[in-house]
Amino acid sequence: MAALRWLLRRYKWLVAISALLALFTLIHFKRQPTEVKLVRRYRSNEQHANMANWPTPLAQHWRANTEQLAVLDTIIHDAQCTTCHDDIDWSHRQQRVVSAARTAWHSYARDAFGHDDYFPLSHRGSNFTHLGIGYIVADVLDTLWLMGLRDEYKMGRDFLANQVSFDQRGTVSLFESTIRILGGLLSAYHLSGETDTKLLMLADDLGSRLAKSFNTTTGIPPETATLRPDGMSFAHVCSTSESSTLQLEFRYLAHLTNNPMYKESVDRIIDVMLNAPKYDSLVPTRIDAKTGLFVGTEISLGSRGDSYYEYMLKQWLQTKQSEVDLRVEYDAAVRGIKKYLVRTSPRQGLTYVGEMVDVTGEPKFSPKMDHLVCFLAGNLALGATNGTHVRKAHLSARDRDDLVLARELGETCAHMYFDTPSGLAPEIAYFALSNETTNQILSNGDILVPPLDRHSLLRPETVESFYLLWKLTGEKKWREYGWRVFEAIERCAHGEYTSLDDVTVVPPTKRDSVESFFVAETLKYLYLLFDDGDRVPLTHYVFNTEAHPLPIFSL
């Protein structure tokens, strides 16, 4: 001890300096944000063997032109004005949306409360299993919370907590049950304060039952799941988008429950897809669950293809941009989209995203664009800015190019509504490849709608993109466009809010069906579009493909 005291006296200046350095280090690192640990996953650049047969003219290599980039510069400049105000009373318009949601909920509660499907014209409901799985209630619950409809929320929450059990016989869609029920339960649990343990318990119980579907040779699940499964699941050829649109929900469930099995199971699916040969990072709409190879004959950003690209970006955002290969794959896919699928119509100059058909034989471009593809406008804007408003974002040349394409596609999707007599978009549209005219063309323009594709399910993808474009650019026209869409919905579907037979006639004939995504997504995005605040900051949340906001978290 005497020797120690002697050393301390002799070198007290050195001890003092060491203490100061230690204190500085402690303060410095305490002030620093937590470093994000980057995660690498194996990603193959291998091209599909069939690409050897693709003719050179298929590649169009879309690029933003000088005029489009100049317009973007003006928008970014205008976004710097933080004191600019709008004369329109958006809060009043927002309350109109709340009124529509309340009407839709009360109609359902009156005629078919608790049922999984609703037939509003015949005032009845039905279930997907013998006992029902709370399909509609779980899907709309977080919308009711966000809109402040607390009595309606409590009614739905109490039904789920007290009357729904997943311990029953029955087969359900794995994809729909994940995005609507599991996503809805997780979002409602989070938004309501993460204190309602019953909602989390329901989510965990459902997740554990659905997760047994991942017990296949490659991890790619069948499209249906049994709530009481036994043995190994069997899957053959499956939908690409359905297999790759389970990840946000199960990864967040893993985070909440500290059960890594959920994340590992859905990550395995993406690892298989990252490793599979592709067509310049574009993927067919089918995948072989036995081999893990893409086998479909068409490439589409519509049905069975869309959310593969959506979730590739959103998984990267969900875990604080840490899984770098997901972003690399997303960027490569966007390059592939621009190279092969983006075209401009001859008369109206509408930029659209078509499809590639017969990719295993003699590939051809098809000017077919599902309404589902309209999600891409918002997704591109989200990818270009990473959820940050353009006045704060640092945009690369690629980001600017993507943001121009986002705006152009948003404009095209608006035309799919505004060029029809009803003001509502059809389920599927085709675009003219030349100046020839047919009786299927809308408003003497470039959009063609065959009779079988003229129905409307009141889908959300276009207003979803309007919302994202507004939040990320501050460009007011997207709110005006959203209001025009809402007014058309009110004219054609107010009351029952049913799907419609034909948007090219006025008034459209109502169908005896209503989709839960009308309240869960369409009205939610319109409500947020008209909101002057920032209820769901895009730097803190990702929306799953059913518009359920889930928080961003660290791995």
C-alpha atoms as one frame of an Amber mdcrd trajectory, in Angstrom:
protein
   0.000   0.000   0.000   2.893   2.361   0.844   4.404   1.730  -2.587   1.063
   2.477  -4.244   0.713   5.769  -2.361   4.247   6.742  -3.413   3.459   6.022
  -7.070   0.247   8.057  -6.903   2.086  11.049  -5.380   4.964  10.835  -7.855
   2.755  10.503 -10.948  -0.365  12.368  -9.796  -0.292  14.539 -12.924  -0.455
  11.400 -15.060  -3.362  10.029 -13.003  -5.245  13.321 -13.366  -4.792  13.372
 -17.131  -5.926   9.724 -17.379  -9.033  10.506 -15.352  -9.864  13.474 -17.586
  -9.405  11.363 -20.711 -11.656   8.662 -19.282 -14.323  11.239 -18.425 -14.104
  12.796 -21.921 -14.399   9.380 -23.545 -17.450   8.515 -21.440 -19.204  11.799
 -22.276 -18.252  11.646 -25.952 -19.543   8.140 -26.572 -22.656   8.720 -24.505
 -23.563  11.548 -26.875 -22.991   9.477 -30.001 -25.920   7.638 -31.581 -25.857
   3.889 -31.298 -23.826   2.544 -34.178 -25.841   0.400 -36.573 -24.194  -2.970
 -37.057 -24.179  -3.841 -40.728 -25.308  -7.338 -41.635 -24.157  -9.072 -44.815
 -26.144 -11.806 -46.524 -25.113 -13.837 -49.527 -26.503 -12.423 -52.755 -25.961
 -13.970 -56.175 -25.462 -11.891 -59.337 -26.110 -14.926 -61.540 -28.353 -14.267
 -64.531 -31.091 -16.726 -65.418 -30.028 -19.035 -68.245 -33.078 -18.023 -70.317
 -31.702 -14.486 -70.660 -29.372 -15.763 -73.368 -32.422 -15.838 -75.677 -33.598
 -12.289 -74.934 -33.404  -9.999 -77.969 -31.565  -6.691 -77.552 -34.573  -4.459
 -78.456 -36.342  -5.558 -75.257 -34.100  -3.206 -73.275 -35.377   0.388 -73.306
 -33.233   1.924 -70.529 -35.616   4.581 -69.204 -33.870   7.726 -67.929 -35.188
  10.988 -66.529 -34.805  13.765 -69.098 -33.505  17.282 -68.557 -36.971  18.816
 -68.335 -38.148  16.306 -65.739 -35.040  16.876 -63.615 -35.567  20.647 -63.822
 -39.131  20.231 -62.544 -37.775  18.124 -59.677 -35.287  20.866 -58.829 -38.157
  23.349 -58.608 -40.094  21.026 -56.289 -37.061  20.589 -54.033 -36.537  24.360
 -54.004 -40.190  25.004 -53.121 -39.970  22.423 -50.348 -37.469  24.630 -48.503
 -40.313  27.026 -47.641 -41.319  25.987 -44.140 -43.717  28.910 -43.614 -45.820
  28.363 -46.755 -49.444  27.536 -45.945 -52.370  26.087 -47.824 -55.698  27.916
 -47.901 -57.644  24.660 -48.045 -59.165  23.361 -44.800 -57.601  19.915 -44.865
 -58.812  19.081 -41.364 -62.395  19.314 -42.645 -61.576  16.985 -45.524 -59.860
  14.639 -43.107 -63.009  14.485 -40.996 -64.966  13.549 -44.105 -62.728  10.498
 -44.353 -63.316   9.714 -40.676 -67.058   9.927 -41.322 -66.714   7.437 -44.192
 -64.776   5.027 -41.976 -67.363   5.342 -39.223 -70.191   4.661 -41.683 -68.398
   1.610 -43.113 -67.698   0.217 -39.635 -71.239   0.732 -38.358 -72.704  -0.960
 -41.450 -70.447  -3.952 -40.849 -71.181  -3.973 -37.116 -74.931  -3.885 -37.821
 -75.004  -6.626 -40.451 -72.072  -8.977 -39.894 -69.995  -8.012 -36.872 -67.152
 -10.439 -36.221 -67.463 -12.240 -39.547 -64.477 -12.601 -41.879 -66.354 -11.578
 -45.012 -69.109  -9.026 -45.496 -71.881  -8.798 -48.108 -73.337  -5.327 -47.568
 -76.187  -5.427 -50.108 -77.624  -8.643 -48.677 -76.764  -7.576 -45.111 -74.940
 -10.740 -44.086 -71.499 -12.128 -43.352 -69.581 -15.388 -43.545 -66.428 -16.910
 -42.063 -63.325 -18.431 -43.603 -63.264 -21.135 -40.926 -66.054 -22.645 -38.846
 -65.486 -20.230 -35.947 -64.003 -17.279 -37.829 -60.590 -15.688 -37.369 -61.363
 -11.999 -36.803 -60.168 -11.189 -40.314 -61.954  -7.864 -40.879 -61.789  -6.622
 -37.284 -58.040  -7.200 -36.967 -57.408  -5.561 -40.333 -59.221  -2.288 -39.568
 -58.355  -1.987 -35.861 -55.351   0.324 -36.183 -57.267   2.569 -38.599 -59.930
   3.060 -35.931 -57.216   3.931 -33.412 -55.438   6.415 -35.683 -58.721   8.159
 -36.505 -59.612   8.535 -32.848 -62.681   6.288 -33.083 -62.153   4.933 -29.582
 -65.600   3.403 -29.040 -65.358   1.508 -32.320 -61.780   0.512 -31.496 -62.812
  -0.864 -28.089 -65.641  -2.812 -29.666 -63.250  -4.441 -32.125 -60.465  -4.968
 -29.594 -62.795  -6.615 -27.052 -64.160  -8.943 -29.719 -60.669 -10.088 -30.671
 -59.525 -10.433 -27.067 -62.575 -12.297 -25.804 -64.098 -14.168 -28.721 -61.374
 -15.066 -31.236 -59.312 -18.219 -30.904 -56.908 -19.546 -33.517 -56.977 -22.984
 -31.904 -59.401 -24.431 -34.414 -59.528 -26.551 -37.512 -59.334 -24.728 -40.793
 -57.191 -23.686 -43.711 -56.355 -20.027 -44.296 -54.271 -17.994 -46.709 -50.810
 -17.679 -45.185 -50.161 -14.390 -46.986 -53.494 -12.706 -46.238 -53.567 -13.905
 -42.631 -50.062 -12.532 -42.116 -50.478  -9.105 -43.686 -54.037  -8.465 -42.483
 -54.470 -10.256 -39.138 -50.924 -10.565 -37.794 -49.943  -7.156 -39.163 -53.126
  -5.594 -37.819 -52.676  -7.056 -34.325 -49.036  -5.965 -34.123 -49.782  -2.447
 -35.338 -52.719  -1.977 -32.963 -50.599  -3.302 -30.089 -47.861  -0.784 -30.821
 -50.009   2.265 -31.596 -52.145   1.780 -28.480 -49.067   1.961 -26.256 -47.644
  -1.596 -26.203 -49.546  -2.331 -22.992 -52.386  -4.487 -24.318 -50.777  -7.856
 -23.731 -53.844  -9.696 -24.999 -53.256  -8.366 -28.520 -49.624  -9.458 -28.388
 -50.612 -12.885 -27.083 -53.053 -13.277 -29.979 -50.363 -12.234 -32.438 -47.869
 -14.674 -30.923 -50.386 -17.522 -30.998 -51.301 -16.855 -34.632 -47.657 -16.411
 -35.595 -46.645 -19.723 -34.018 -49.367 -21.540 -35.963 -48.601 -19.885 -39.294
 -44.842 -20.333 -38.814 -45.181 -24.104 -39.023 -45.800 -23.587 -42.741 -42.110
 -22.701 -43.104 -41.183 -26.306 -42.335 -40.349 -27.182 -45.960 -37.148 -28.281
 -47.646 -36.259 -24.730 -48.743 -38.292 -22.809 -46.160 -40.582 -21.472 -48.880
 -44.087 -22.100 -47.544 -47.253 -23.263 -49.292 -49.812 -20.578 -50.046 -52.248
 -21.945 -47.466 -51.708 -22.688 -43.792 -53.618 -24.917 -41.401 -54.286 -23.550
 -37.951 -53.695 -26.996 -36.421 -50.905 -28.337 -38.651 -49.235 -31.698 -38.182
 -46.065 -32.928 -39.859 -44.070 -31.195 -42.575 -45.762 -28.681 -44.835 -45.809
 -29.430 -48.553 -45.272 -26.738 -51.148 -44.583 -26.969 -54.865 -44.909 -23.890
 -57.098 -45.801 -20.787 -55.119 -46.509 -17.100 -55.638 -43.318 -15.032 -55.487
 -44.918 -12.045 -53.800 -46.814 -14.102 -51.249 -43.651 -15.909 -50.145 -41.633
 -12.702 -49.922 -44.258 -10.581 -48.146 -44.261 -12.155 -44.693 -41.007 -10.717
 -43.414 -41.933  -7.349 -41.872 -44.595  -8.942 -39.703 -42.660 -11.981 -38.458
 -39.462  -9.996 -37.886 -41.316  -7.484 -35.726 -43.049 -10.332 -33.874 -39.599
 -11.822 -33.187 -38.464  -8.454 -31.846 -41.446  -8.156 -29.485 -41.411 -11.745
 -28.228 -37.628 -12.317 -28.179 -38.263 -15.433 -30.241 -35.619 -15.527 -33.012
 -37.359 -18.441 -34.717 -39.826 -16.088 -36.370 -37.137 -13.944 -37.960 -34.904
 -16.855 -38.910 -37.778 -18.589 -40.710 -38.701 -15.657 -42.953 -35.081 -14.592
 -43.469 -34.400 -18.050 -44.848 -36.972 -17.427 -47.599 -35.254 -14.199 -48.646
 -31.828 -15.868 -48.537 -33.086 -18.491 -50.997 -34.445 -15.773 -53.284 -31.269
 -13.691 -53.066 -29.293 -16.752 -54.132 -31.512 -17.653 -57.106 -30.629 -16.612
 -60.703 -32.729 -13.697 -61.952 -33.407 -11.609 -65.049 -31.304  -8.504 -64.325
 -32.647  -8.739 -60.746 -36.243  -9.016 -61.973 -38.077 -12.135 -60.848 -40.909
 -14.195 -62.345 -44.185 -14.384 -60.467 -43.687 -18.033 -59.460 -41.017 -19.870
 -57.479 -40.426 -23.605 -57.042 -40.504 -24.353 -53.334 -38.582 -27.595 -53.809
 -35.591 -26.088 -55.610 -35.781 -22.444 -54.579 -35.586 -21.370 -58.232 -37.876
 -18.921 -60.021 -39.961 -20.768 -62.594 -42.770 -18.495 -63.772 -43.144 -17.349
 -67.376 -43.983 -13.698 -66.701 -42.367 -10.794 -64.879 -44.849  -8.362 -63.384
 -45.036  -5.718 -60.698 -48.732  -6.478 -60.436 -50.385  -9.571 -59.024 -47.961
 -12.151 -57.570 -44.926  -9.954 -58.160 -45.520  -6.530 -56.606 -44.610  -6.777
 -52.950 -41.421  -8.775 -53.560 -39.876  -5.451 -54.584 -41.746  -3.500 -51.905
 -40.520  -5.668 -49.026 -36.938  -5.846 -50.309 -36.677  -2.118 -49.589 -38.825
  -2.074 -46.468 -36.927  -4.871 -44.724 -33.779  -2.782 -45.119 -35.561   0.235
 -43.660 -37.171  -1.801 -40.864 -33.861  -2.704 -39.223 -32.312   0.773 -39.507
 -30.742   0.158 -42.915 -28.419  -2.488 -41.506 -28.989  -5.396 -43.916 -27.094
  -3.922 -46.813 -27.638  -6.678 -49.369 -31.385  -6.105 -49.256 -30.811  -2.536
 -50.405 -28.333  -3.680 -53.054 -30.910  -6.123 -54.389 -33.649  -3.485 -54.387
 -31.489  -0.999 -56.304 -30.552  -3.670 -58.837 -34.225  -4.518 -59.310 -35.104
  -0.862 -59.927 -32.395  -0.764 -62.607 -34.008  -3.829 -64.171 -37.442  -2.198
 -64.077 -36.121   0.895 -65.857 -34.258  -1.235 -68.376 -37.124  -3.498 -69.453
 -40.516  -2.481 -68.099 -40.899   1.325 -68.221 -42.466   2.854 -71.324 -44.088
   6.155 -72.336 -47.436   6.277 -74.143 -47.604   7.984 -77.598 -50.349  10.637
 -77.203 -50.534  11.608 -73.545 -46.899  10.884 -72.734 -47.870   8.759 -69.734
 -45.040   6.814 -68.111 -46.142   3.330 -67.131 -44.744  -0.041 -66.048 -45.690
  -3.006 -68.213 -44.952  -6.708 -68.003 -42.611  -9.180 -69.655 -44.358 -12.351
 -70.823 -43.054 -15.720 -72.026 -39.671 -15.056 -70.441 -38.675 -18.723 -70.810
 -39.375 -18.786 -74.551 -39.655 -15.741 -76.793 -40.024 -12.862 -74.340 -42.304
  -9.979 -75.283 -43.285  -6.717 -73.626 -46.938  -6.305 -72.667 -48.369  -2.809
 -71.990 -50.566  -4.214 -69.211 -50.508  -2.412 -65.867 -52.523  -3.600 -62.873
 -53.794  -1.011 -60.427 -51.582  -2.874 -57.952 -48.514  -1.504 -59.783 -49.377
   1.998 -58.579 -47.684   1.138 -55.262 -44.381   1.583 -57.087 -44.636   5.378
 -57.301 -44.622   5.701 -53.520 -42.070   2.941 -53.076 -39.626   4.665 -55.429
 -40.046   7.934 -53.521 -39.450   6.099 -50.249 -36.334   4.430 -51.637 -34.970
   7.696 -53.031 -35.314   9.571 -49.718 -35.184   6.765 -47.117 -38.269   8.338
 -45.563 -36.691  11.803 -45.185 -38.353  14.903 -46.663 -36.551  16.166 -49.776
 -35.612  19.419 -48.062 -33.397  17.380 -45.715 -32.488  14.412 -47.898 -29.142
  14.083 -49.657 -30.139  12.865 -53.097 -27.703  11.118 -55.390 -28.120  11.123
 -59.169 -29.783   7.707 -58.877 -32.134   8.983 -56.173 -33.155  11.929 -58.356
 -33.800   9.595 -61.269 -35.939   7.350 -59.065 -37.854  10.330 -57.692 -38.635
  11.584 -61.200 -39.943   8.135 -62.124 -42.010   8.105 -58.913 -43.668  11.394
 -59.880 -44.290  10.277 -63.458 -45.909   7.014 -62.334 -47.994   8.871 -59.759
 -49.296  11.105 -62.554 -50.143   8.074 -64.703 -52.016   6.423 -61.837 -53.981
   9.648 -61.374 -54.971   9.487 -65.058 -56.232   5.932 -64.529 -58.831   7.569
 -62.257 -59.490  10.918 -63.849 -59.805   9.636 -67.440 -62.768   7.371 -66.593
 -66.365   8.665 -66.547 -66.769   7.622 -62.893 -63.474   9.095 -61.725 -62.403
   5.694 -60.371 -59.657   3.459 -61.746 -60.205   0.028 -63.272 -58.562  -3.083
 -61.863 -56.307  -3.422 -64.919 -55.361  -1.006 -67.697 -53.497  -1.368 -70.971
 -51.594   1.407 -72.704 -51.578   2.204 -76.400 -48.340   1.321 -78.189 -49.202
   3.451 -81.220 -51.557   6.259 -82.279 -54.252   3.806 -83.365 -57.615   4.121
 -81.599 -60.159   1.547 -80.406 -63.472   1.718 -78.575 -61.658   0.617 -75.410
 -59.627   3.843 -75.114 -60.587   6.294 -72.369 -61.079   9.993 -73.175 -59.348
   9.697 -76.564 -56.113   9.110 -74.677 -53.724   6.196 -74.258 -55.421   4.093
 -71.563 -57.351   1.048 -72.776 -59.663  -0.962 -70.522 -61.128  -4.261 -71.823
 -64.621  -5.075 -70.489 -63.471  -7.801 -68.092 -61.031  -5.425 -66.367 -63.339
  -2.474 -65.730 -64.306  -3.328 -62.162 -62.998  -1.521 -59.075 -62.302  -2.954
 -55.634 -61.619   0.557 -54.245 -57.966  -0.379 -53.974 -55.416   1.678 -51.997
 -52.220   1.645 -54.084 -52.727   4.986 -55.823 -53.671   6.964 -52.713 -50.832
   5.199 -50.893 -48.434   6.681 -53.432 -50.145  10.085 -53.254 -49.589  10.028
 -49.483 -45.907   9.079 -49.747 -45.237  11.592 -52.528 -46.901  14.346 -50.499
 -45.067  13.516 -47.272 -41.684  13.235 -48.971 -41.868  16.137 -51.432 -44.480
  18.523 -50.009 -45.977  18.847 -53.500 -49.584  19.927 -52.934 -51.066  18.389
 -56.053 -50.931  14.919 -54.516 -53.363  15.989 -51.787 -55.680  17.496 -54.405
 -55.526  14.274 -56.392 -56.388  12.297 -53.269 -59.388  14.515 -52.620 -60.653
  13.957 -56.172 -60.372  10.194 -55.643 -62.249  10.417 -52.339 -65.014  12.478
 -53.934 -65.398   9.845 -56.660 -65.657   7.123 -54.013 -68.351   9.104 -52.228
 -70.313   9.647 -55.456 -70.177   6.013 -56.543 -69.990   3.904 -53.397 -71.102
   5.970 -50.378 -72.994   4.023 -47.739 -72.073   0.430 -48.390 -68.660   1.198
 -49.967 -68.927  -1.880 -52.132 -66.769  -2.957 -55.017 -68.058  -1.714 -58.383
 -68.736  -3.531 -61.654 -67.702  -1.016 -64.304 -65.938   2.321 -63.810 -66.634
   3.380 -67.406 -70.357   3.873 -66.745 -72.116   6.317 -64.423 -73.274   5.301
 -61.941 -71.339   2.013 -61.689 -73.322  -1.018 -60.567 -72.520  -2.026 -56.999
 -71.337  -5.527 -56.163 -72.418  -7.364 -53.039 -68.904  -7.370 -51.608 -66.538
  -5.067 -49.786 -62.832  -5.559 -49.154 -61.452  -5.020 -45.656 -58.568  -3.082
 -47.213 -60.964  -0.258 -48.080 -60.981   0.869 -44.427 -57.640  -0.706 -43.482
 -55.716   0.912 -46.337 -57.613   3.221 -48.697 -59.272   5.341 -46.020 -56.208
   5.198 -43.757 -53.930   6.606 -46.455 -56.492   9.282 -47.354 -56.773  10.220
 -43.671 -52.991  10.532 -43.363 -52.775  12.385 -46.692 -55.134  15.068 -45.368
 -53.411  15.252 -41.967 -51.424  18.449 -41.318 -49.354  16.710 -38.641 -47.003
  13.741 -38.773 -48.791  10.925 -36.977 -46.704   8.165 -38.547 -43.192   9.572
 -39.267 -41.654   7.746 -42.212 -38.252   7.904 -40.537 -39.632   5.849 -37.643
 -42.126   3.491 -39.299 -42.586   1.216 -42.272 -46.041   0.344 -43.528 -46.597
  -3.287 -44.307 -48.308  -4.071 -47.596 -51.704  -3.821 -45.869 -50.939  -0.296
 -44.554 -50.251  -1.418 -40.990 -47.500   0.855 -39.603 -44.757  -1.059 -37.792
 -41.915   0.680 -35.937 -38.306   0.629 -37.116 -35.990  -1.158 -34.677 -32.402
  -2.341 -34.242 -31.389  -5.936 -34.776
